[in-house]
Amino acid sequence: MFSRILAAVGGPDASFEPARVAARLAASSGARLALVSVFRSPSQVFGDPNYEDRLFPRLAEAEAALKQAREIAKAEGVSDVEVDTLEGSPADAIVAHAVAGDFDLIVMGTHRRGRFGVALLGSVSNSVAARAGRPVMVVPEPAASKAK
């Protein structure tokens, strides 16, 4: 059914359930799996070294998320995983990567903000689903995470 699956991971308070679900789908269908993590660039207005002081922690957080997601994929039986760190607006970067890589499916999480939170802050998953031009699977947080 799907030959190329893209899973987006990372972000503040991110769940790794999208990586787990995507890996299970890839393993059961023989699809190729790619993992991406997106970080926003800090403003360059403040110049160096302030720019670098803000950039490196964001990049390190994205890379750490990818490392953990790759381990999850391996535990689910997917050993050959593509990984990419993307920079920019999360929705824009995910959609552009999905289109450029000709992915059949995008798997991503949700923060369950509720109507007011989505109206105020927006929703990356809603934006991706509206613009991706391919199926988008939105994976909720596991029940144990919500209790925290």
N, C-alpha and C positions, 0 to 999 in steps of 0.2 A: 504494500500500500504506500508506504513512505520509503524513499531511498536516502534522503538527507534530512536529518533532524537537527535543529539549532535550539539549544537551551541557554537562556540568559540567567546568570546567577550574580549574586553580590548586591551591594547597596546596604543602606543602614537597616539593621535588624532583619537581614535577609534569611529566608529559609532555603535549605538546599533540597527541598522536596522536588522542585522542577528538574534538578539534575538527576535525581533518583528516578522519577517518572520517565524522563526522556531516555535514560540509560536502559530502563526496563523495556521500553518500546523498541529501542534500537536493537537490543539483544534478542528480543523475540521475533523481530521482523528482518534482521540482517541489515538494517539501515546504518548508514554512516552517522556518527554523532559528532557534533561540534559544540563547544561550550564558549560562551563569551561573557565578559564582565565589562561593564561600562563605567567610566569615571568622568566626572565633570572637570574640565580644566579650570584652574583658579584664574582669577583676573590677572592680566599682565600689567595692570595699572600701577601696582606697587613696585614693579621691577625686581631685579635680583638683589639679594638672595631671598627676598620674601616670596617670590614666585616659586622658586625651587623648594623652599621650606613647606609650602602648601601642596606642591605637585607630588613630591616623592611619597608622602604618606598615602595619598589617594591612589597612586599607582601601586604601592605595596599592598593596600587593602584589596584592590582588584586582583592582583596576582595571587594573594593568599586565598581569595574566594575560588579562583580557578584551580588552585592546587587541591583544595578540599573537594571541590566538585569532581575533579579528575579521579581522586581516590574513591569517591562514591561510585562513579561510573565503573571503575575497575572491580569494585566489590559486587556490582550488578552484572559482571561478565563482559563488559566492553573495555577491551584493552587499547584499541586504536582510536584515540580521541583527539580531534583537532582542538586547539585552544587559541583564543585571541583576546587581547585586551583592547578595548575600543575607547576612544576619547570623544567626549561631546555630550549632547543631549541624549539621554538613554533611548527614548523612543526613536529619534532620528537615526541614531547609530545602529540600533537593532534592525530596523526596517532596511536601511541601506545595506547592511551586511547580509541579511536574508536574501535580498534581491540579487546582490552581486554574487553570492555563493549558490544561487538557485536552490535554496532549501525548500523542501516540501511542507515542512511543519515547523512552527516556532512554539517552544514550550517556555513558559515564564510563570512567575509567582505573582501573588497579589498581597497587598498589605491590609486588606479589609478595612479601609478607612470609613466606609459608610457614605451615604449620599452627601452629607455636608462636607466631609473631608475631601471627597472627590471633586465636589463643586469648587471648593476653596483651593486645593492643591493640584487637582488633575490626577489622572491615572495613566501611568506608563502603559499598562496592559491594554486599557481601552484605546489609547492612541495607536499602539502597535496593531491591534486587531482591526481598527478602522482603516489603516493605511497599508497594511502589509501585502494584500493581494494574494494571500495564501492562508491556510488554516492556522489559527493561533489557539493553543491549549493553555488556559489559565488555571494553574494549580494552586488551590488554597493552602494556607499553612496547616500543618498537622494539628489535630485537636490538642495535643499536649502543649504546643507552643502558645496557644491562645490563652492558656491559664496563667501564664507568667505575668 
